[in-house]
Amino acid sequence: MPHIKKFIYNHKLLSVILAALSTVAVLTVFVNYDFLKDEPQKSINVTEQGGIYDLTDIDSLEQTVIKLAPGAAYYPNIYLTPENFDTAISESTEYFEEIRADYLSQRFVLKVPENKDVYSITLKLSGRHAMRVYANGKLAAQTGQAGTTKQETEVWENNITFHGSAVNGEIDILLNSAQFYHAKRGASLAELSLSKNETDPFFFGRIKGIAIMGAFLCAAVLLLGVYLMLSHTRATLYFAAACIVMALRECLQSQAWIYFPISGRLSFMLEYLSVVLLTIFLTLYLTQYTSGKFLQVVQYTAIIGSCIYGVCVLFGDSLFYTSVLKYYQFLLVACIIPGITVLFLKMRKPIKEQMTAIYGIAVFYISALYDILMYSDIFGDGPNVPISEIAMLIFVVAQAVSLFQMNSRVLAEAKEAEQKLEAEKIALESLNRLKTEFLGNVSHELKTPLTVMSGYAQTTRQLAQNSNVPECGEVSRRMTLISSEAERLSLMVGQILDVTRMEEGRMVMEPVRCYVDEIIHTAVETHYPILNKNRNRLDIRIESGLPAVYADPARISQVVVNLISNAVRFTSDGVITISAKNENDKILVSVSDTGAGIAEEQLSHVFERYNKKQKSGGQDTGTGLGLYICKHIVEQHCGEIRIESEKGRGTSVFFTLPACETNTVSC
């Protein structure tokens, strides 16, 4: 089983075609089952002898079907009645192919045992005809309207059944048949079947046709429901229309149309028009699988050719559209064979719904090919039992399943897209909320240093105006505070500008060969005195002999200052430790504090934008951009940054920078 599954997965198209071939083989055996039995239904062929079919020597007529071939004579282009029969001149059936007759008469004289038995008699012709039957001098049955011109004639079906009994041991049957509608042939000669079975031999076929028609209509209703209520995919609509046309065609071909108020002329035209509509809708349906110019050319050729022939059927004479039918059939064969072949070759690795569709298409295509060969007597001169009818049902079921699979996939994708949009909506709402909080927080943070700076500036000016009170020390202290707040304000504004540059891709790095210890000392000397307001002790531990790094000193200094600023902000009366050491050809820098720490559930979010922490006093602070910027700068230098923290026991932030190789100027 694993090997079979692997083969099917690796050779999907081949597996589908093999499955279709197997299905056609099973259908062939199934529909020919009656002919494979040991005791098939008994039938006897009787030929005419001296103008009479002698059935008196046949035993057990109850279990036997008598088949009578056309007699030696017929009467072309004349309608005979029991009254004028003796005046007619017959023609030999040997010249039937040479003499075209749009209407004709035939006579069957049956000699049967002298009794009162009632026989079921069926006359069957090739193609639709108007028929009128006389039995023993009386009108026995009629279908359509037999006339001497096309305008007077209305064709019906290709068979007629009636019941009759013998008069003086004979059944004298006179048949009038007319066919003005087909350019290729006129009226044909009928074959007669006689049995004692009183049922209509075509009744079962008509009921089966109605059942199949109902199945097609149910499929159409289901697909239209899917199209209207679930998904508006055109392929679903096209195939629903094709199912309706298939139902119409099955109604016409199974003779079930005689149970509906349809005229013979209309049914004849609809039979040809159904081929056109079916071709158009199936071609449009298959466009969902087509790609490439060749298949598009085939598609447009089939549709345009079908539309032209459809116009001929709708507005032209039946003799005209039946005469050009062979050209339309040639066009279809020229489109279908290469089109289906190329379609299969392009879909070598189909998805699930395509595999189902290809299976149905292959079954229908192979069955149609089998029927063509069968009617050509390639398999021998035996009973012709077509399988296209059942294959069409399989085709419809397969395409319906394929469309349901496609609609399920489309709905699943739509649901997934909806969920994705909902998630994006929630994320955007969260981001919008964070930005709102960020703006409020930044406004507060910017207002604080501005207020301090404004207050100290006013009092310093008052001291400076009072010449009697020399307060040089106090002025110096206040100016230092103003400078500190200005630096704090500058850092926050710089963070906001850096985030804008990062998101626009404008943050430029200018790396040079430099040393981390120099960057740390410079950053501490410049910024720590003005940042530290919480009486913290600074501890610097830098390993001697650190190798150089290839980095942007200003950006690495920005990282160090941001980390120190965070440590100072969240630590009071504690220790802030800055260290740097060589570790595995990398410079590891860390900034640790003994402050408030970070809760475990917040650690995974500390490097996100707008993420806020709390001061040791419990108040939110900062812009929430410092660590986000630090992460970007470190990663741009091919380094890594991480954080370790425990609530109430301090925080440590580590980042690495690749060390330069000895005697090189770049990393």
C-alpha positions, 0 to 999 in steps of 0.5 A: 500500500505505501508503494501504491500511494507513493506511485499515485502521488508521483504520477498523478496524471497517469494514475487518473488516466489508468483509473478512467481506463479501468472505469470504461472497461467495467462499464463495457462489461456492465452494459454488455452483461445480458449478451454475456449470459449463457441463455440470452433472450431468444430471437429469430430472424425471418426473411420474406418468401414470395412476399410473405413472412411465414411464422406458422412453423415457429414454436413457443412465440410467447418466449420468442421475438421475431425479427423481420428484415425489409422485404424485396420491394418498397414503394418510393415517394408514394403513400399507399393505403389499403384502398389504392395498394393494387394500383402501385408499382414497386421498386426493388430494395436493391436500388434503395441507396440510389433512389432518394425518397423523402417518403415511402411505403412498405408492406409486411404480410405475416402468416401466423397460426389461426387463433385469436392471439394478440401480438405486439408489433414494432416498426423501427427505422433509422432516424426520426420519421413521421409514420402511419400504419395500417393493419388488415385494412384499418389504421392501427397507429400514427406518430407525427404527421406524414405529408408529401412536402416538408411543410406538411410533415412533422417527424416524430420518433424512429419507432412505432408500436401497436397491437394486432391480431390475425385475420384468416391467419394473416396480418397485413401491415402497410407502413407509410414513413416520411423524412424531409428533415435530414440532408444526408438521407431521406426516408429509410426502410423499417425493420419489424419485430413481433412478440406476444409481450404486450408491453411497450419495448421502449417504455423502460428506455423512456423511464430510464431517460426521465430518471437520468434527466432528473439526475442531471437537473438535480445536479444543476439545481445543487450547483446553482445553489452553490453558486448563488449561496456559497461562491460566485465562481463562473465554472460552477455556473457554466457546469450547471448550465451544461447539466441542464443541456444534458438533461434536455439532450437525454430527454430527446434521445431517450424518447422521453420528450413524447411525454411532454408538450413538445412538437416534433419539429422543435424536438428535432431542432433542439436535438442539434442545438443541444450539441451546440450549447453543450459544447459551449458550456463545457468549453467555458467550464474547462477554461478554468484549467486552461493556460497558454495561447494554444489552449486559448486558440482551441477554446475560442475556435470551439466557441465561435464555431459552435455559435456559428452553427447554432445560428444555422440551427436557429435560423436556417432550414433543417436540410441546411444545418444537417448538411453542414453538420459534418463540418461542425463535427470535424471542427469539434474533433479538431479542437477536442482531441489536441485540446484535451491532450494538451490540457492533460499534459499541462496538468501533470501534477494536478491538485485534488479537485483537478484530479477529480475533474480529469478523471470525469473528462477522461472517462467521457472522452474514452467512452466516446472514442469506444462508441465511435469504434464500436459503431464502426464495427471495429470490434465485430458485427455484434449488438451495438451497446453504447456506454457514453450515456453512463459515462456522461453520468460519471462525468457529471458526478465527477465534475460536480464533486470537483466543483464542490471541492473547488468551492470548499477550497475557495471558501476555506481560503476566504475563511482563512483570508477573513481570519487573517484580515481579522487578525490584521485588524486586531493588530492594527487596532492594537498598534493604533492603541499603542501609538495613541498611548505612545503619543500620550506618554511621549507628550508627558515625557517631553513636558517634564524636562521642558517644565524643569528647564523652564522653571530653573531658567526663570529662577536662575534669571531672578538670581542673576538679576539680584546683584546683591546675592552672589549665588554662583554655585546655585546658578551652576547647579541649576544650569547643570540640571537644565543641561541634563533635562535638555540632554534627556529631551534630545535623547527622546527626540533622537529615538523618535527620529531614529525609528522613522529612519529605520522604518524608511530604510534611511538609518545609515551606518558608517563603520570604521575600525574602532575599540569598544573600551574607548566607546564605553568610556566616552559614553560614560564620561559624556552622559552618565553624570547628567543621566544619573539622578537616582544616586546609583554607583557605577562599576566599569569592568572592561577586559584589557587588550580587547581587539578592535571592531569594525563599527559605527562608533556613534551608533554603538555609543547610542546603544550603550547610552540607551542601555545606561539610561534604562538602567539608571531610570529603573534603579535607585541607590543601586549599582550599575555595571558596565562590562566588556570582554572577548568571547569566541572571537566576539566582543561581549558588552553588558549593562546590568543593574540592581533595579526593579527588573522585568516580569517574565511575561514581558521579557518576550516583548521588550524589543518591540516598538512602544513597549513600556516598562515601569520605574522602580516607583511603579510609574510607566516611563520612557518612549518604549523605543530604546531597546527596539533601536538598540536591537536594530543597530546591533543586528546591522553590525552582525551582532546579537542582543539579549536580555536577562531579568528577574522581577525585583532583582535587576536586569542585564542586557548583553550584546555582541560585536564581531571582533576584527581579525589581526592586521585587517581594517574591516570585519 
